[in-house]
Amino acid sequence: MRKMIFKLAASCVALGSIAAAAPAFAQDAEEEAAGPIDIEVTVAAVSDYRFRGVSLSEKDPAFQPGITVSHESGLYVGAWASNIADNPGDDIEVDLFAGFSGGEEVTWDVGATYYMYPGFSSANYVELIGKMGTTYGPLEWGVIAAYTPSQDNIGNQDNFYVGTTASVGIPDSPIKFNTSIGFEDGAFGDKKLDWSLGISADVAGFTLGAAYIDTNKRGVYVPGDSKATAVFSISYTF
């Protein structure tokens, strides 16, 4: 499982890893809700659950449903889940998140995620996350900063993660090219870099994706689980 084996030895939809994700926060400023409350449900399947460059499913496919309930004020709450590997409890991760978002030309989002591992609660932890983004023509660009305060479940260490993403759409086409890079240091990584380069397309309501994902570390949590790979994904939002 994700950080758990690493945690026991020393010391989770998607930004450092575009194709496999930790939960995405609700801030689609371009979409107007029909009322003050908007409910968005997403179901996705990936060939490998990669979180910040590291496979949490031992390179096996993963199913990842999620739901976000947002208010017109910018407040939102939600949940996201994925099957994982090597968990001493149930082979599942459940992320509960909440936050506040806003902005027009420059969007912003501040929130927190509680990572839960049913059957292995001693691995649960909280992370604080902030995001900013903007769009210029076909270019979409964003940054993320995440801080995990020191907690018993992560070996009483803290953790920092910063990253950036960019995507460029081909005019009059459903195709986008995506890239990301992130840096992590602390309980979950020792000056670890992750990066990705991918392509996505909206086809008949589905989003199809493929990405090359790599890191500068090998065996970050489980030996061999951070080797470079191609990840394929399909998702549908309604």
Secondary structure, DSSP 8 states (H G I E B T S, - for coil): -TTHHHHHHT------STTS-S---S--TTS--SSSEEEEEEEEEESS-EETTEESSTT--EEEEEEEEEETTSEEEEEEEEE-SS-SS-SEEEEEEEEEEE-SSEEEEEEEEEEE-TT-GGG-EEEEEEEEEEEETTEEEEEEEEEE---GGGTT--EEEEEEEEEEE-TTSSEEEEEEEEEEEETTEEEEEEEEEEEEEEETTEEEEEEEEEES-SSSSSTTTTS-EEEEEEEEE-
